[in-house]
Amino acid sequence: MQAESRARRTAKETRGTSEVHIDDIYSFFPFRLFGLKRAHLRDLVDAEFEAELELCRVNPDMLRQYLDMKHLGHRVGFISDTYWNSDQLARLLRACRPGLSWDFLYASCDHGSSKSETLFATYLTEQNVDPAASFHIGDNDRADIKGAKRHGIRPRYYPQAGQQLASRFQRETAIFELLCPGQPARLDHGARTLRRMVAARSAERPPAYHLGLTVLGPIMTAFDVFVADRCAELEEPGRRVAVGFLGRDGFLSHRIWHSGRDAASAYVEINRRVSLIASADTMQPLLDLLGKVLKIDAPTFRDMLKVLPSAVADFFAQCPNGIATGAALADALPELMDAREITKLAAGQRARLLAYLRHVIPDFDRCTDLVLADLGYSGSVQKALRRIFDQEGIAIRLHGAYLISLDDTLDDLADCDTAKGFISDLVVTPHVKRMLIRNVALLEQICCSADGSVRDYDGAQVLREINPRPGVQIALASEIQAGALAYAANAGKIAAAIGLEPHAAPDIAARWSAATLARLLLLPDDDELALLGELKHDINLGTHALAPMLDTGFIRDQLTARGLTAACTSAAPPMWLAGSFAGLSPSHAYLYALFGANRLPADVFEETPCGALQVGLFRANGDAAVETVTMFRTGLG
């Protein structure tokens, strides 16, 4: 690119035009840097042209229009701004479409002029064409559209990816290079090309639909391929493999799976709370669950366990406003309830859960292996199901297939079970992973079903919690999911038509999916903040509370009072910490991303003492005091 810039600048100074051939460009290449001689210039040109031949694809829309025009008897050809000469351009066209023919072909470098200059005039003169009878299709507004109009030629604009998508791609590349250092950020087996083509073919839709089509759809389609590969790995003689998508976060994944293949699957509404209670053979699983609840009262406790012992009721009665923290309740519960009451409750919950599983998973009792697909992260439902199956003598092996996995937490699985993350610690570091999961509530709400969370079962019927999410949020998630489903439905056909294989290399697909997801979560643009910022997170765990996604004021106060590092490690809420940083400025969001990627040097951005200040404190009654306080200089000065 530096050589091209020098070549065009030199051509402009010496010949009055910036049009150059590929040989002109490589004449400015730093041969000695790579141990080459100028005699290797032709080798470099040939290498680049071979890459063009390998990577170029026909746009089916353009080919269809081209062949239609030929069929109607019109003279049709190509006019291109390019540093490949006419012979090279002809080879490239026929490599993409063998047997392709044309009536004329113009390469700007052969004529020393671009479409923005006099190339159209040359074409009109040499071909003896009436401009009013000529029709030009192009994707560059300045060169193709304005250039054609200036010469009286009728133009048709065929846009590439819009400015917004192009901007998101730039951010994704920056995130990719940050999170996956050492990995090439250019070749992605056509994933971004495919996204551009799907977007270009889609009619004008609402922003939420477009977000699903261009961002969420590619991530979840790649995950769908990962789940299918996991199932295929398990298929062996004598095995019967079933796949279940865990509700509610697995709802969109199940819809994509169901829309794209005939293979049976089940949408299994089971959450951490239900599975932990059902698996409790001691009081400890319940204590672990309660310890994660922010606040709880007596009615919520009764909803969770179906009983409210008098000692527990007395405990809540002594709490301010009848509300306790989950941690305080967990500490007190062993003295308030007999462990046998817990195991009795667990046995009933377990029986109802297994009856439900036998209803929703075809031939459940004949299955040898059950794949559990979910967003992730530590396999808590999978581990609880293992305990349940062991208690009931069910020998089905369990295999987690997670979008994001906390791999160090999956090391205690039973020997017969497995778990694998699409975005694993082999894709991004555990440090990065925890930053993503700190902000993953946004993804959960987008992928979630419209129903409330499960609290119990009555035969095949799911009994749900009250759904506290507002209707406008549910509608927004539905629109985003519609866009994601549209991408999943169309991407395969388009990829096959132009010879792209975005999922051919699982490691590359995982890295680019991680970058695409991280870009959405960590570096949202202003439109995404406006679209998603009002979402609320359904905390669940037996509560009806909603937590805010964004709280820019909270982050501003943290930065002022405690500094950048403390703000970056803030506990939830707000649930979307990166979005809250982005609400201050894109630069704040990038600083947070750098911190989460472990690329923010403490000696640069930490607050450092820089002196002392005496502060006078005065009371209304006349008392006064002088205090000495330390001043700190922030990383931003």
C-alpha positions in Angstrom: 0.0 0.0 0.0 2.9 2.3 0.7 4.4 1.4 -2.7 1.1 2.1 -4.4 0.8 5.5 -2.7 4.3 6.5 -3.8 3.7 5.2 -7.4 0.5 7.2 -7.8 2.1 10.3 -6.3 5.1 10.1 -8.6 2.8 9.5 -11.6 0.8 12.5 -10.8 3.9 14.7 -10.5 5.5 13.4 -13.7 2.6 12.5 -16.0 -0.3 14.5 -14.6 -2.3 11.4 -13.8 -2.4 9.1 -10.8 -3.2 6.0 -12.9 -0.5 3.3 -12.6 0.1 -0.4 -13.6 0.9 -3.1 -11.1 4.6 -3.0 -12.3 4.8 0.7 -11.4 3.6 -0.1 -7.9 6.2 -2.8 -7.3 8.9 -0.6 -8.7 8.7 1.2 -5.3 8.7 -2.0 -3.3 11.5 -2.3 -0.6 13.2 -5.4 -2.2 16.3 -5.3 0.0 14.2 -5.5 3.2 13.2 -9.0 2.2 16.5 -10.0 0.7 15.2 -9.6 -2.9 16.5 -8.0 -6.0 14.7 -5.8 -8.6 14.8 -8.8 -10.9 12.2 -10.3 -8.6 9.6 -7.7 -9.5 7.8 -9.9 -11.9 7.7 -12.7 -9.3 5.9 -10.3 -6.9 3.4 -9.2 -9.5 2.7 -12.8 -10.4 2.2 -13.7 -6.7 -0.3 -10.9 -6.2 -2.2 -11.9 -9.4 -2.4 -15.5 -8.3 -3.9 -14.3 -5.0 -6.5 -12.3 -7.0 -7.3 -15.4 -9.1 -7.8 -17.5 -5.9 -9.8 -15.0 -3.9 -12.0 -13.2 -6.5 -15.6 -14.3 -6.8 -18.5 -13.5 -9.2 -21.3 -11.5 -7.8 -24.4 -13.5 -8.8 -26.6 -10.4 -9.1 -24.2 -8.8 -11.5 -23.7 -12.0 -13.5 -27.4 -12.4 -13.9 -27.9 -8.9 -15.1 -24.9 -9.2 -17.5 -26.3 -12.4 -19.1 -29.8 -10.9 -19.3 -28.4 -8.0 -21.2 -26.4 -10.2 -23.5 -29.5 -12.4 -24.2 -31.5 -9.2 -25.1 -28.8 -8.4 -27.8 -27.2 -5.5 -26.1 -23.5 -4.8 -26.4 -22.1 -5.4 -22.9 -18.6 -4.9 -21.5 -16.5 -3.8 -18.6 -15.0 -0.5 -17.5 -12.8 -0.6 -14.4 -10.5 1.6 -12.4 -7.7 -0.9 -11.8 -3.9 -1.3 -11.8 -4.3 -4.6 -13.7 -4.1 -4.2 -17.5 -6.7 -5.3 -19.9 -5.1 -8.7 -20.5 -4.8 -9.4 -16.8 -8.4 -8.2 -16.2 -9.6 -10.5 -18.9 -7.8 -13.5 -17.3 -9.3 -12.5 -13.9 -12.9 -12.3 -15.3 -12.6 -15.7 -17.1 -11.1 -17.3 -14.0 -14.2 -16.3 -12.1 -16.6 -17.3 -14.9 -15.1 -19.6 -17.6 -16.3 -18.8 -21.0 -17.4 -15.3 -20.2 -17.4 -13.0 -23.2 -17.7 -9.3 -23.7 -17.9 -6.6 -26.5 -15.4 -4.2 -24.9 -13.1 -4.0 -21.9 -11.4 -0.9 -20.5 -8.8 -0.8 -17.7 -8.0 2.6 -16.4 -4.2 2.0 -16.2 -4.1 1.3 -19.9 -5.6 4.7 -20.8 -4.0 6.8 -18.1 -7.3 8.0 -16.9 -10.0 6.9 -14.4 -13.8 6.9 -14.6 -13.8 10.1 -12.6 -11.6 11.7 -15.3 -11.9 10.9 -19.1 -12.2 7.0 -19.3 -16.0 7.2 -20.0 -15.3 9.7 -22.8 -12.7 7.3 -24.3 -15.3 4.5 -24.2 -18.0 6.6 -25.9 -15.7 7.8 -28.7 -14.0 4.4 -29.4 -17.3 2.4 -29.3 -19.3 5.1 -31.1 -22.0 4.9 -28.5 -24.8 7.4 -27.9 -24.5 8.3 -24.2 -28.3 8.4 -23.8 -28.4 4.8 -25.0 -25.7 3.7 -22.6 -26.2 2.2 -19.2 -23.5 1.8 -16.5 -23.7 -0.2 -13.3 -21.2 0.4 -10.5 -20.6 0.4 -6.7 -18.7 3.7 -6.3 -20.8 6.8 -6.0 -18.1 9.2 -7.2 -16.4 7.2 -10.0 -19.3 5.1 -11.3 -22.4 7.2 -10.7 -21.3 10.8 -10.8 -18.6 10.0 -13.5 -21.3 8.3 -15.7 -23.8 11.2 -15.2 -21.1 13.7 -16.2 -20.9 12.1 -19.6 -24.7 11.7 -20.1 -24.6 7.9 -19.3 -27.5 6.5 -17.3 -26.1 5.0 -14.1 -27.4 2.3 -11.7 -25.9 2.3 -8.2 -25.2 -1.1 -6.8 -24.0 -0.4 -3.2 -21.6 -2.5 -1.3 -21.9 -2.7 2.5 -23.2 0.5 4.0 -21.0 3.0 5.9 -22.3 1.6 9.2 -21.4 -2.0 8.4 -18.0 -0.9 7.0 -17.4 1.0 10.3 -18.3 -2.1 12.3 -15.9 -4.2 10.3 -13.1 -1.7 11.0 -13.8 -2.0 14.7 -14.0 -5.8 14.5 -10.6 -5.9 12.9 -9.2 -3.8 15.7 -10.8 -6.0 18.3 -9.5 -9.1 16.5 -6.0 -7.9 16.5 -6.3 -7.0 20.2 -7.9 -10.3 21.4 -6.2 -12.7 19.0 -2.6 -11.4 18.7 -0.4 -13.1 16.2 -3.4 -14.4 14.1 -3.8 -13.0 10.6 -6.7 -10.5 10.5 -7.2 -10.4 6.7 -8.3 -13.9 5.6 -11.5 -15.2 7.1 -12.6 -17.7 4.5 -15.1 -15.1 3.2 -17.0 -14.5 6.4 -17.1 -10.7 5.9 -17.7 -10.9 2.2 -20.7 -13.1 2.9 -22.0 -10.7 5.5 -21.7 -7.8 3.0 -23.6 -9.7 0.3 -26.4 -10.8 2.7 -26.7 -7.2 3.8 -26.7 -5.8 0.3 -29.5 -8.1 -0.8 -31.8 -7.3 2.1 -34.4 -4.6 1.7 -34.6 -1.7 4.0 -35.5 -3.0 7.5 -35.6 -1.6 11.0 -32.2 -1.1 12.8 -33.0 -4.1 15.1 -33.5 -6.4 12.2 -30.3 -5.1 10.6 -28.4 -5.8 13.8 -29.6 -9.4 13.8 -28.8 -9.8 10.1 -25.3 -8.4 10.1 -23.9 -9.0 13.6 -25.9 -11.6 15.6 -26.8 -13.8 12.7 -23.2 -14.6 11.7 -22.2 -15.4 15.2 -25.1 -17.7 15.9 -24.9 -19.4 12.5 -21.2 -20.2 13.2 -22.2 -21.6 16.6 -24.9 -23.7 14.9 -22.3 -25.3 12.7 -20.2 -25.9 15.9 -23.1 -27.7 17.6 -23.7 -29.8 14.5 -20.1 -30.8 14.4 -20.2 -31.8 18.1 -23.2 -34.0 17.4 -21.4 -35.6 14.4 -18.3 -36.3 16.5 -20.5 -38.4 18.9 -22.3 -40.4 16.3 -20.9 -43.9 16.5 -22.4 -47.4 16.0 -24.5 -48.3 19.0 -25.0 -44.7 20.1 -28.3 -42.7 20.0 -27.4 -38.9 20.2 -30.1 -36.3 21.1 -29.6 -32.6 21.2 -31.3 -30.2 23.6 -31.1 -26.4 23.6 -31.3 -25.0 27.1 -34.0 -22.4 27.6 -34.2 -19.5 27.8 -30.9 -18.3 26.4 -30.8 -21.2 23.9 -34.1 -20.1 22.3 -32.5 -18.4 19.2 -30.0 -21.2 18.8 -32.8 -23.7 18.7 -34.8 -21.7 16.1 -31.7 -21.5 13.9 -31.1 -25.3 14.2 -34.8 -26.1 13.6 -35.0 -23.8 10.5 -31.9 -25.2 8.8 -32.1 -29.0 9.1 -34.4 -31.9 9.6 -32.4 -33.4 12.5 -34.6 -33.6 15.6 -33.9 -31.4 18.5 -35.6 -30.3 21.7 -36.0 -26.9 23.4 -35.5 -27.8 27.0 -36.7 -25.3 29.5 -34.5 -25.9 32.5 -32.5 -23.3 34.4 -29.8 -23.3 37.1 -32.3 -22.9 39.9 -34.6 -25.8 39.0 -31.7 -28.1 38.2 -29.8 -27.3 41.4 -32.8 -27.9 43.6 -33.7 -31.1 41.9 -30.1 -32.4 42.3 -29.8 -31.5 46.0 -28.9 -34.7 48.0 -27.6 -32.4 50.7 -28.3 -28.8 51.6 -25.1 -27.4 49.9 -26.4 -27.0 46.3 -29.3 -24.9 47.7 -26.9 -22.8 49.8 -24.7 -22.2 46.8 -27.7 -21.0 44.8 -29.0 -18.7 47.5 -25.6 -17.2 48.0 -25.8 -15.8 44.5 -29.2 -14.1 45.0 -28.9 -10.3 45.7 -32.1 -10.0 47.8 -34.9 -12.4 48.7 -38.1 -12.3 50.8 -40.4 -15.0 52.3 -42.9 -15.2 49.3 -40.0 -15.7 46.9 -38.5 -18.4 49.1 -41.8 -20.2 49.1 -42.0 -20.0 45.3 -38.6 -21.5 45.0 -38.9 -24.4 47.5 -42.7 -24.8 47.7 -42.5 -24.6 51.5 -41.9 -21.9 54.1 -41.0 -23.4 57.5 -41.9 -21.3 60.5 -38.2 -20.8 61.5 -37.5 -19.4 58.0 -40.6 -17.2 58.2 -39.3 -15.9 61.6 -35.9 -15.2 60.0 -37.5 -13.0 57.3 -39.7 -11.3 59.8 -36.6 -10.1 61.7 -35.0 -8.6 58.5 -35.6 -5.0 57.5 -38.8 -4.8 55.5 -38.8 -8.6 55.4 -36.0 -8.7 52.9 -32.7 -10.5 53.3 -29.6 -10.9 51.2 -29.1 -14.3 49.7 -25.7 -14.7 51.4 -27.3 -14.0 54.9 -30.0 -16.5 54.3 -27.5 -19.1 53.1 -25.5 -18.7 56.3 -28.6 -19.0 58.5 -30.5 -21.8 56.6 -28.7 -24.8 58.1 -30.1 -23.8 61.5 -33.6 -23.0 60.2 -34.3 -26.2 58.1 -33.7 -29.9 58.5 -31.6 -31.2 55.6 -34.1 -34.0 55.2 -36.7 -31.5 54.2 -34.4 -30.3 51.4 -33.8 -33.8 50.1 -37.6 -34.6 50.2 -38.3 -31.4 48.2 -35.5 -32.2 45.8 -36.9 -35.7 45.1 -40.3 -34.2 44.1 -38.6 -31.6 41.9 -36.5 -34.3 40.4 -39.4 -36.5 39.5 -41.3 -33.7 37.8 -38.1 -32.6 35.9 -37.5 -36.1 34.6 -41.1 -36.5 33.5 -40.7 -33.3 31.5 -37.5 -34.4 29.9 -39.1 -37.7 28.8 -41.8 -35.7 27.1 -39.7 -33.1 25.2 -36.7 -35.3 24.2 -37.7 -38.0 21.7 -36.9 -41.5 22.9 -35.3 -40.1 26.0 -34.8 -43.5 27.7 -33.2 -44.9 24.6 -30.6 -42.1 24.3 -27.0 -42.9 25.1 -25.7 -39.3 24.7 -27.4 -35.9 25.2 -25.8 -32.8 23.8 -26.7 -29.7 25.8 -26.4 -26.5 23.7 -26.4 -23.2 25.5 -24.6 -19.8 25.6 -22.5 -21.2 28.4 -20.6 -20.8 30.7 -19.5 -23.0 33.5 -21.8 -26.0 32.8 -23.9 -25.6 36.0 -27.0 -27.1 34.5 -25.0 -29.9 32.9 -23.4 -30.8 36.3 -26.7 -30.7 38.1 -28.2 -33.0 35.5 -25.3 -35.4 35.9 -26.1 -35.6 39.7 -29.8 -36.1 38.9 -29.1 -38.8 36.4 -26.7 -40.6 38.8 -29.3 -40.4 41.6 -31.9 -42.0 39.3 -29.6 -44.6 37.7 -29.8 -42.9 34.2 -26.7 -43.8 32.2 -27.1 -41.1 29.5 -23.8 -39.3 28.9 -23.9 -35.5 28.8 -22.0 -33.3 26.4 -22.0 -29.5 26.7 -21.7 -27.4 23.5 -21.4 -23.8 24.7 -21.0 -20.6 22.8 -18.6 -19.3 25.5 -16.9 -21.6 28.0 -15.1 -20.9 31.2 -12.8 -23.9 30.7 -11.2 -24.0 34.1 -14.7 -24.5 35.6 -15.4 -27.5 33.4 -12.5 -29.6 34.6 -14.6 -31.3 37.3 -17.0 -33.0 35.0 -17.7 -36.7 35.4 -15.4 -38.9 33.4 -18.2 -40.0 31.0 -19.2 -36.5 30.2 -17.6 -33.8 28.0 -18.0 -30.1 27.4 -16.5 -27.8 24.8 -16.8 -24.1 24.1 -17.0 -22.6 20.6 -15.2 -19.5 22.0 -12.8 -21.4 24.3 -9.6 -20.5 26.1 -7.8 -21.7 22.9 -9.6 -18.9 21.0 -9.1 -15.9 23.5 -7.5 -15.9 26.9 -9.3 -16.6 30.1 -8.8 -12.9 31.0 -10.6 -11.8 27.9 -13.3 -14.4 28.4 -14.2 -13.0 31.8 -14.5 -9.5 30.3 -16.9 -10.9 27.7 -19.0 -12.7 30.3 -19.1 -9.6 32.5 -21.0 -8.0 29.6 -22.8 -11.0 28.2 -26.2 -10.1 29.8 -26.9 -8.1 26.7 -26.5 -11.2 24.5 -28.7 -13.2 26.9 -31.6 -10.8 26.6 -31.3 -10.7 22.8 -31.3 -14.5 22.4 -33.9 -15.1 25.1 -37.4 -16.5 24.5 -40.4 -14.2 25.2 -41.6 -16.4 28.1 -40.8 -16.1 31.7 -38.3 -18.4 33.3 -39.3 -21.9 34.4 -40.1 -22.5 38.0 -41.5 -26.0 37.9 -43.3 -28.6 35.8 -46.8 -30.2 35.8 -46.4 -33.2 33.5 -45.4 -31.9 30.1 -46.5 -28.4 31.0 -43.9 -25.8 32.0 -44.8 -23.6 35.0 -43.2 -20.2 34.6 -42.3 -17.2 36.7 -44.0 -13.9 36.0 -42.2 -12.3 33.1 -41.1 -8.9 34.3 -39.6 -7.7 31.0 -41.5 -4.9 29.3 -43.3 -5.7 26.1 -41.2 -3.3 24.0 -38.1 -5.2 25.1 -39.6 -8.5 24.0 -40.6 -7.0 20.7 -37.1 -5.6 20.1 -35.5 -9.0 20.9 -37.9 -10.6 18.5 -37.0 -8.2 15.7 -33.2 -8.8 16.2 -33.8 -12.6 16.2 -35.8 -12.3 12.9 -32.8 -10.7 11.3 -30.5 -13.4 12.7 -32.8 -16.1 11.3 -32.8 -14.3 7.9 -29.0 -14.4 7.8 -29.0 -18.1 8.8 -31.5 -18.9 6.1 -29.7 -17.0 3.3 -26.0 -17.3 4.1 -25.6 -20.9 3.1 -27.2 -20.4 -0.4 -25.2 -17.3 -1.1 -21.9 -18.9 0.1 -22.5 -22.0 -2.1 -23.3 -19.8 -5.1 -20.0 -17.9 -4.9 -17.7 -20.6 -3.4 -17.2 -19.2 0.1 -16.6 -21.5 3.1 -16.7 -19.3 6.2 -16.9 -22.3 8.5 -14.4 -24.5 6.8 -11.7 -23.8 9.4 -13.3 -24.1 12.9 -10.5 -22.2 14.6 -10.7 -19.2 12.2 -14.5 -19.2 12.4 -14.3 -19.2 16.3 -11.8 -16.3 16.3 -13.8 -14.1 14.0 -17.0 -15.0 15.9 -15.3 -13.9 19.1 -14.2 -10.7 17.5 -17.7 -10.0 16.1 -19.3 -10.6 19.5 -16.6 -8.7 21.3 -17.1 -5.7 19.0 -20.9 -5.7 19.8 -20.4 -6.0 23.5 -17.3 -3.9 24.0 -17.3 -1.2 21.2 -20.9 -0.5 20.3 -21.6 2.4 18.1 -24.0 5.2 18.9 -26.9 3.6 17.1 -26.5 0.3 19.0 -26.3 2.2 22.3 -29.6 4.0 21.5 -31.2 0.7 20.3 -30.1 -1.5 23.2 -29.4 0.8 26.1 -32.9 0.7 27.5 -33.0 -3.1 27.8 -33.3 -4.5 31.3 -31.8 -7.8 32.6 -34.2 -10.3 34.1 -32.2 -11.4 37.1 -34.4 -14.4 37.7 -33.2 -16.7 40.6 -36.6 -16.5 42.0 -36.9 -12.7 41.9 -38.9 -10.4 39.7 -36.2 -7.8 39.7 -34.9 -6.1 36.5 -31.4 -4.7 36.5 -30.4 -1.8 34.1 -28.0 -2.5 31.2 -26.5 1.0 31.2 -25.7 3.5 33.9 -23.3 6.0 32.5 -23.6 8.2 35.6 -22.4 5.3 37.8 -19.3 4.9 35.7 -18.6 8.6 35.7 -18.8 8.6 39.5 -16.5 5.6 39.7 -13.9 7.2 37.5 -14.1 10.4 39.6 -14.0 8.8 43.1 -12.0 5.6 42.5 -10.2 5.8 39.2 -10.2 3.9 35.9 -9.1 0.4 37.2 -11.8 0.4 39.9 -14.4 1.4 37.4 -13.3 -1.4 35.0 -13.8 -4.0 37.8 -17.2 -2.7 38.9 -19.6 -5.5 40.0 -23.0 -5.6 38.3 -25.3 -3.7 38.0 -25.0 -2.1 35.5 -25.1 -5.3 33.5 -23.6 -3.9 30.3 -20.4 -2.3 31.8 -18.7 -1.8 28.4 -21.8 -0.1 27.1 -21.8 2.2 30.1 -18.2 3.2 29.3 -19.2 3.7 25.7 -22.0 6.0 26.9 -19.2 8.4 28.1 -17.2 8.2 24.9 -15.9 5.6 22.4 -12.4 6.2 23.8 -13.6 5.2 27.3 -15.0 2.0 25.7 -11.7 1.2 24.1 -9.8 1.8 27.3 -12.1 -0.7 29.0 -11.5 -3.2 26.2 -7.8 -2.7 26.6 -8.1 -3.3 30.3 -10.1 -6.5 29.7 -7.5 -7.7 27.2 -4.8 -7.1 29.8 -3.2 -4.4 27.5 -3.6 -1.4 29.8 -0.3 -0.7 31.6 -0.9 0.2 35.2 1.9 2.6 35.3 0.3 4.6 32.5 -3.4 4.6 33.5 -3.4 4.1 37.2 -3.8 7.1 39.5 -0.6 8.2 41.1 0.0 10.5 44.1 1.1 13.9 43.0 1.0 16.0 46.2 -1.1 17.1 49.1 -3.8 19.6 49.7 -5.1 21.1 52.9 -8.9 21.3 53.1 -10.8 23.4 55.6 -14.0 21.9 57.0 -16.6 24.2 58.6 -19.8 23.3 60.5 -22.8 25.6 60.9 -22.2 25.8 64.6 -18.8 27.4 64.1 -16.6 24.3 64.5 -13.7 24.1 62.0 -10.9 21.7 61.2 -8.2 21.4 58.6 -7.5 18.0 56.9 -4.6 17.1 54.7 -5.7 15.0 51.7 -3.6 13.4 49.0 -4.0 14.5 45.4 -3.9 12.0 42.6 -3.2 12.5 38.9 -5.3 10.2 36.7 -4.1 8.4 33.6 -6.0 10.9 31.5 -4.2 13.9 33.1 
